[in-house]
Amino acid sequence: MKNSEQFEKLLKQVLSPSVEPSEDLNKKIISQLKENDIMKPAYKRRLSGVLVAATLIFTMSIGGFAAWHFLSPKQVVDHFEDRTLAHAFEHKNAIEINKSVVSGGYNFTLLGIVSGEGLSDFRHSAEDIHPNRTYAVVSIEKEDGSEMPDTQDEEYGQVPFFISPLIKGQKPWQVNIASMNGAYSECVIDGIMYKLIECDGVEMFADRGLYICISTSNFYDINAFNYNEETGEITPNTVYNGANALFNLPLDITKADHNKAEKYLQELLKEPETDSTNSEEMDSYWDKLKVEIKNGKGVVIPESIKEVTYDEDGMACYEYKDEDGSCYEISFDVNSLFEEIETDVSEIQSINESRDGEGNIKVTVVQFTRDAQGVITGMLLELKINQIDPLILDKILEN
């Protein structure tokens, strides 16, 4: 029998819905917890191995036991050693939610959320521009009662979980935690995974409607949720091949700031400015690379020659990892790659570079060929170019 089951049995034996336990009983239960060591944490990211003991006060009835099943947001943040944020989750501005959704074999529970300025001991660089931040705590457990893998297990991380706020009326693939300066921390305690997410403050959108989405994906998956272009509403896709959950956020509408929200969205969605001079220089640099390769100055890396594979959507996929650890992963539409050229040799598709002490640059590019049978092969070519302006090359690599 698991420790948690033993503890629940003990509660059922000694507590009744109408009777408050004595102080001696409280001490006995706390002692039982310590002896059984039922809260065994595992950490990732900015966590330490120090377990912050939670103070457990058992003045609840059996009906209140389910609420104790999860740690509170404050207790979760305590494990991340963020005292300021832990205190914020106890403040009146914090919202306790405790809503659950079962999907794809998992039980997802949104425990709580809080927003404000200066709420964390771990300052995000985005706070220089957007000082108001939002923090939310989510628990994830398996529906069948088995434990979530901890950081020492081989299975840990094999199933990803993407968690993000979404804004009604905004395309979710454009406005989500990835574009809103987001971050996360996670831990596994007593077989339950807890994730703390943070991003730019969302209270300014309180009058529009807000969600927290969860899906078994690394990034926002357009297949997990449906977006209604006319109403702006977002709903879970009931035929999604994975787990997905969506929670409505009960934020105080009086904290909305329409002007601030519009300004934020304009900045987030605006197209990056292009310097015409740099653009011309970059075009010239690309042209030079193409000429060098066309003239046979590129040396093919034999180990990189690989036939592409195809994913379920019909996209061609090429992957190669070289000796220094650089990984080249490219997916592309075959028709788009070859439609505008008369030969079966593609244009340059990727670029990497290294420099020596004399300013010489070794450039590595990826190129594809297609034979008469339609078989597409990818390969890496290396060539050296002398004294190229490194600032121009840096701008190419950024793009």
C-alpha positions as CSV (number, residue, x, y, z in Angstrom):
1,M,0.0,0.0,0.0
2,K,1.3,3.4,-0.9
3,N,2.2,5.9,1.8
4,S,-0.6,8.3,0.7
5,E,-3.1,5.4,0.9
6,Q,-1.9,4.6,4.4
7,F,-2.3,8.2,5.4
8,E,-5.8,8.4,4.0
9,K,-6.8,5.2,5.9
10,L,-5.4,6.7,9.1
11,L,-7.5,9.9,8.5
12,K,-10.7,7.9,7.9
13,Q,-10.1,5.9,11.1
14,V,-9.6,8.9,13.4
15,L,-11.6,11.8,11.9
16,S,-15.3,12.3,11.5
17,P,-17.0,15.1,9.5
18,S,-18.4,16.8,12.7
19,V,-15.5,16.3,15.1
20,E,-12.4,18.5,15.2
21,P,-9.2,16.4,16.2
22,S,-7.3,17.1,19.3
23,E,-3.9,18.7,19.5
24,D,-2.4,15.2,20.4
25,L,-3.9,13.8,17.3
26,N,-2.4,16.5,15.2
27,K,1.0,15.8,16.6
28,K,0.5,12.1,16.0
29,I,-0.4,12.6,12.3
30,I,2.5,15.0,11.7
31,S,4.9,12.5,13.3
32,Q,3.4,9.8,11.0
33,L,4.2,12.0,8.0
34,K,7.8,12.5,9.0
35,E,8.3,8.8,9.7
36,N,6.9,7.7,6.3
37,D,8.6,10.5,4.4
38,I,5.7,10.6,2.0
39,M,6.7,13.9,0.3
40,K,9.7,13.1,-1.8
41,P,10.6,16.0,-4.2
42,A,12.3,15.9,-7.5
43,Y,13.5,19.2,-9.1
44,K,14.2,20.7,-12.5
45,R,15.5,24.1,-13.6
46,R,16.2,26.6,-10.9
47,L,15.4,24.3,-8.0
48,S,17.7,23.2,-5.1
49,G,17.6,19.8,-3.3
50,V,16.4,21.4,-0.1
51,L,12.9,20.4,1.0
52,V,11.0,23.1,2.6
53,A,8.7,21.5,5.2
54,A,5.1,22.3,4.8
55,T,3.0,23.1,8.0
56,L,0.0,20.8,7.9
57,I,-2.9,21.7,10.1
58,F,-5.5,18.9,10.3
59,T,-8.7,20.7,11.4
60,M,-10.6,19.4,8.4
61,S,-13.4,16.9,8.0
62,I,-13.1,13.8,5.7
63,G,-14.9,15.9,3.1
64,G,-12.0,18.3,3.1
65,F,-9.4,15.7,2.5
66,A,-9.6,16.0,-1.3
67,A,-8.5,19.6,-1.1
68,W,-5.4,18.5,0.7
69,H,-4.6,16.0,-2.0
70,F,-2.5,18.7,-3.8
71,L,0.0,21.1,-2.5
72,S,-1.2,24.7,-2.4
73,P,0.4,27.2,-4.8
74,K,2.3,28.7,-1.9
75,Q,3.7,25.2,-0.9
76,V,4.7,24.5,-4.5
77,V,6.6,27.9,-4.7
78,D,8.2,27.2,-1.4
79,H,9.9,24.2,-3.0
80,F,11.3,26.5,-5.6
81,E,12.7,28.7,-2.8
82,D,11.0,31.8,-4.0
83,R,9.9,33.4,-0.7
84,T,8.5,36.6,-2.3
85,L,6.3,34.7,-4.7
86,A,5.2,32.3,-2.0
87,H,4.0,35.2,0.1
88,A,2.2,36.7,-3.0
89,F,0.1,33.5,-3.3
90,E,-1.1,34.1,0.2
91,H,-2.1,37.7,-0.6
92,K,-5.7,38.8,-1.2
93,N,-4.8,39.5,-4.8
94,A,-4.1,35.8,-5.5
95,I,-6.9,33.7,-6.9
96,E,-7.4,30.2,-5.7
97,I,-9.0,28.2,-8.5
98,N,-8.7,24.4,-7.9
99,K,-10.5,23.3,-11.1
100,S,-9.7,20.0,-12.8
101,V,-10.0,18.6,-16.3
102,V,-9.3,14.9,-17.2
103,S,-8.0,14.3,-20.7
104,G,-5.8,11.7,-22.4
105,G,-5.1,9.8,-19.3
106,Y,-4.1,12.8,-17.1
107,N,-5.8,14.9,-14.5
108,F,-4.9,18.5,-14.9
109,T,-5.7,20.9,-12.0
110,L,-5.3,24.7,-12.2
111,L,-4.5,25.5,-8.5
112,G,-4.1,29.3,-8.5
113,I,-2.9,32.4,-10.2
114,V,-1.5,35.8,-9.1
115,S,-0.3,38.9,-11.0
116,G,1.6,42.0,-10.1
117,E,5.0,43.8,-10.0
118,G,8.0,42.6,-8.1
119,L,6.4,39.3,-7.0
120,S,9.4,37.0,-7.4
121,D,12.9,36.7,-6.0
122,F,14.0,35.5,-9.5
123,R,13.7,38.5,-11.8
124,H,13.0,38.0,-15.5
125,S,14.8,40.2,-18.0
126,A,11.5,41.2,-19.5
127,E,10.5,43.1,-16.4
128,D,12.7,46.0,-17.6
129,I,10.0,46.6,-20.2
130,H,6.9,44.8,-18.7
131,P,7.3,44.9,-14.9
132,N,3.9,43.3,-14.4
133,R,4.0,39.5,-14.4
134,T,1.5,36.7,-14.1
135,Y,2.3,33.4,-12.2
136,A,0.1,30.3,-12.3
137,V,0.5,26.8,-10.6
138,V,-0.8,23.6,-12.3
139,S,-0.7,20.0,-11.1
140,I,-0.5,17.0,-13.4
141,E,-1.2,13.4,-12.3
142,K,-2.0,10.2,-14.1
143,E,-5.7,9.3,-14.2
144,D,-5.0,5.6,-13.3
145,G,-3.3,6.7,-10.0
146,S,0.2,5.7,-11.0
147,E,3.0,8.1,-10.2
148,M,4.4,10.7,-12.7
149,P,8.0,10.0,-13.5
150,D,10.5,12.1,-11.5
151,T,13.7,13.6,-12.7
152,Q,15.7,10.4,-12.0
153,D,13.5,8.2,-14.1
154,E,14.3,7.4,-17.8
155,E,10.7,8.2,-18.7
156,Y,10.9,11.8,-17.3
157,G,10.3,14.4,-20.0
158,Q,9.2,11.9,-22.6
159,V,5.7,13.3,-22.5
160,P,5.9,17.1,-22.8
161,F,3.3,19.5,-21.4
162,F,2.7,22.9,-22.9
163,I,0.9,25.3,-20.5
164,S,0.1,28.9,-21.5
165,P,-2.4,31.7,-21.0
166,L,-4.5,32.5,-24.1
167,I,-6.5,35.7,-24.9
168,K,-10.0,35.6,-26.4
169,G,-9.9,37.3,-29.7
170,Q,-6.2,36.8,-30.3
171,K,-4.8,34.0,-32.5
172,P,-3.4,31.6,-30.0
173,W,-0.5,30.5,-32.2
174,Q,0.7,34.2,-32.1
175,V,-0.1,35.2,-28.6
176,N,0.9,32.7,-26.0
177,I,3.6,32.1,-23.3
178,A,6.3,31.8,-26.0
179,S,5.7,35.3,-27.3
180,M,4.8,36.8,-23.9
181,N,8.3,36.4,-22.3
182,G,7.3,33.2,-20.6
183,A,9.2,30.7,-18.4
184,Y,8.5,27.7,-16.2
185,S,9.7,25.6,-13.3
186,E,8.6,22.1,-12.4
187,C,9.0,19.5,-9.7
188,V,7.5,16.0,-9.0
189,I,6.4,15.4,-5.4
190,D,4.8,12.2,-4.2
191,G,4.1,11.2,-7.8
192,I,2.4,14.4,-8.8
193,M,4.0,16.9,-11.2
194,Y,3.7,20.6,-10.3
195,K,4.5,23.3,-12.9
196,L,4.9,27.0,-12.2
197,I,4.5,29.2,-15.3
198,E,5.1,32.9,-15.6
199,C,4.7,35.5,-18.4
200,D,3.9,39.1,-19.0
201,G,0.9,40.2,-16.9
202,V,-2.5,39.2,-18.3
203,E,-4.8,41.2,-16.0
204,M,-5.0,44.0,-18.5
205,F,-7.0,41.6,-20.8
206,A,-9.5,40.8,-18.0
207,D,-12.4,42.3,-19.9
208,R,-11.8,40.2,-23.0
209,G,-11.7,36.7,-21.6
210,L,-8.7,34.6,-20.7
211,Y,-7.8,31.0,-20.7
212,I,-5.1,28.6,-19.4
213,C,-4.4,25.9,-22.0
214,I,-2.6,22.6,-21.4
215,S,-1.6,20.1,-24.1
216,T,0.9,17.2,-24.5
217,S,3.1,19.2,-26.9
218,N,6.4,21.2,-26.8
219,F,4.8,24.3,-28.2
220,Y,1.3,25.6,-29.0
221,D,-0.4,22.9,-31.1
222,I,-3.0,24.2,-33.5
223,N,-4.5,20.7,-33.5
224,A,-5.2,20.7,-29.8
225,F,-7.6,23.7,-29.7
226,N,-10.1,25.3,-32.1
227,Y,-10.0,29.0,-32.7
228,N,-13.2,30.7,-33.9
229,E,-12.1,33.6,-36.1
230,E,-15.5,35.3,-35.8
231,T,-16.0,35.2,-32.1
232,G,-12.4,34.9,-30.9
233,E,-13.4,32.0,-28.7
234,I,-11.0,29.1,-28.1
235,T,-12.2,25.5,-27.3
236,P,-10.6,22.1,-26.9
237,N,-10.4,19.9,-29.9
238,T,-12.3,16.8,-28.8
239,V,-10.6,14.6,-31.4
240,Y,-7.1,15.7,-30.6
241,N,-4.6,12.9,-30.5
242,G,-3.2,13.6,-27.1
243,A,-4.3,15.3,-23.9
244,N,-5.7,18.8,-23.9
245,A,-7.4,21.0,-21.3
246,L,-8.7,24.5,-21.2
247,F,-9.5,26.6,-18.1
248,N,-11.4,29.9,-18.0
249,L,-9.5,32.5,-15.8
250,P,-11.8,34.2,-13.3
251,L,-10.0,37.6,-13.3
252,D,-11.3,40.8,-11.8
253,I,-12.7,42.7,-14.8
254,T,-12.0,46.0,-13.0
255,K,-8.3,45.4,-13.5
256,A,-8.5,45.5,-17.3
257,D,-6.7,48.3,-19.1
258,H,-7.8,48.5,-22.7
259,N,-5.3,51.1,-23.8
260,K,-2.4,49.3,-22.2
261,A,-3.5,46.0,-23.6
262,E,-3.7,47.4,-27.2
263,K,-0.3,49.0,-26.9
264,Y,1.2,45.7,-25.7
265,L,-0.4,43.7,-28.6
266,Q,0.8,46.2,-31.1
267,E,4.4,45.8,-29.9
268,L,4.1,42.0,-29.7
269,L,2.7,41.6,-33.2
270,K,4.5,44.3,-35.1
271,E,6.8,43.2,-37.9
272,P,10.5,43.7,-37.2
273,E,12.1,46.7,-38.8
274,T,14.5,46.1,-41.6
275,D,17.6,48.2,-42.2
276,S,17.8,48.7,-46.0
277,T,21.6,49.0,-46.0
278,N,22.1,45.8,-44.0
279,S,19.5,44.0,-46.1
280,E,21.5,44.8,-49.3
281,E,24.7,43.7,-47.6
282,M,23.1,40.4,-46.5
283,D,21.8,39.8,-50.0
284,S,25.2,40.4,-51.4
285,Y,26.7,38.0,-48.9
286,W,24.2,35.3,-49.7
287,D,24.9,35.8,-53.4
288,K,28.6,35.3,-52.7
289,L,28.0,32.1,-50.9
290,K,25.8,30.8,-53.8
291,V,28.5,31.6,-56.3
292,E,31.2,29.9,-54.2
293,I,29.1,26.8,-53.9
294,K,28.2,26.8,-57.6
295,N,31.9,27.0,-58.5
296,G,32.6,23.9,-56.6
297,K,34.4,25.5,-53.6
298,G,32.2,23.9,-51.1
299,V,33.5,20.6,-49.6
300,V,30.8,18.0,-49.0
301,I,30.8,16.3,-45.5
302,P,30.4,12.6,-46.4
303,E,28.7,11.7,-43.1
304,S,26.0,14.3,-43.7
305,I,24.7,12.8,-46.9
306,K,21.3,11.4,-45.9
307,E,18.0,10.7,-47.7
308,V,15.2,12.8,-46.2
309,T,12.3,11.2,-44.4
310,Y,8.6,12.3,-44.4
311,D,6.3,13.1,-41.5
312,E,2.6,12.5,-41.2
313,D,1.8,15.8,-42.9
314,G,4.0,14.9,-45.9
315,M,6.8,17.4,-45.0
316,A,10.3,16.3,-45.9
317,C,12.6,16.1,-42.8
318,Y,16.5,16.2,-42.7
319,E,18.5,15.8,-39.5
320,Y,22.3,15.6,-39.0
321,K,24.5,16.2,-35.9
322,D,28.1,16.9,-36.5
323,E,31.2,16.2,-34.3
324,D,31.1,19.5,-32.4
325,G,27.5,18.9,-31.4
326,S,25.8,21.3,-33.9
327,C,22.5,19.8,-34.9
328,Y,20.8,20.6,-38.2
329,E,17.1,19.9,-38.3
330,I,15.1,21.1,-41.4
331,S,11.5,20.4,-42.4
332,F,10.2,21.7,-45.8
333,D,7.6,21.3,-48.5
334,V,9.2,19.5,-51.4
335,N,7.2,21.3,-54.0
336,S,8.0,24.7,-52.6
337,L,11.7,23.9,-52.4
338,F,12.1,22.9,-56.1
339,E,9.3,24.7,-57.9
340,E,11.2,27.7,-59.0
341,I,14.4,26.1,-60.2
342,E,15.1,24.2,-63.4
343,T,17.7,21.9,-61.9
344,D,17.3,19.4,-59.1
345,V,19.7,21.2,-56.7
346,S,18.2,23.5,-54.1
347,E,19.3,26.8,-52.9
348,I,21.1,27.1,-49.6
349,Q,18.7,26.2,-46.8
350,S,20.7,26.8,-43.6
351,I,24.0,28.4,-42.5
352,N,26.4,28.0,-39.6
353,E,29.8,29.5,-39.1
354,S,33.0,29.5,-37.0
355,R,36.0,31.9,-37.1
356,D,39.7,31.6,-36.5
357,G,42.0,34.2,-35.0
358,E,42.8,35.8,-38.3
359,G,39.3,36.7,-39.2
360,N,38.7,33.8,-41.6
361,I,35.2,32.3,-41.5
362,K,34.3,28.6,-42.1
363,V,30.7,28.5,-43.4
364,T,28.6,25.3,-43.3
365,V,25.5,25.2,-45.4
366,V,22.8,22.6,-46.1
367,Q,21.7,21.8,-49.6
368,F,19.3,19.3,-51.1
369,T,19.4,17.4,-54.4
370,R,16.6,15.4,-56.2
371,D,17.4,12.5,-58.5
372,A,15.4,11.2,-61.5
373,Q,13.3,8.9,-59.3
374,G,12.3,11.8,-57.1
375,V,14.5,10.8,-54.1
376,I,15.7,13.8,-52.2
377,T,19.0,13.8,-50.4
378,G,20.4,16.4,-48.0
379,M,24.0,17.2,-47.3
380,L,26.3,19.7,-45.6
381,L,29.0,21.7,-47.5
382,E,31.9,23.6,-45.9
383,L,33.8,26.5,-47.4
384,K,36.0,29.3,-46.2
385,I,35.5,32.9,-46.9
386,N,38.1,35.5,-45.9
387,Q,37.5,38.7,-44.1
388,I,33.7,38.9,-44.2
389,D,32.2,41.6,-42.0
390,P,31.2,39.6,-38.9
391,L,28.4,42.0,-38.1
392,I,26.7,41.2,-41.5
393,L,27.1,37.5,-40.9
394,D,25.7,37.9,-37.4
395,K,22.6,39.5,-38.8
396,I,22.1,36.7,-41.3
397,L,22.4,34.1,-38.5
398,E,19.8,36.0,-36.4
399,N,17.3,35.8,-39.3
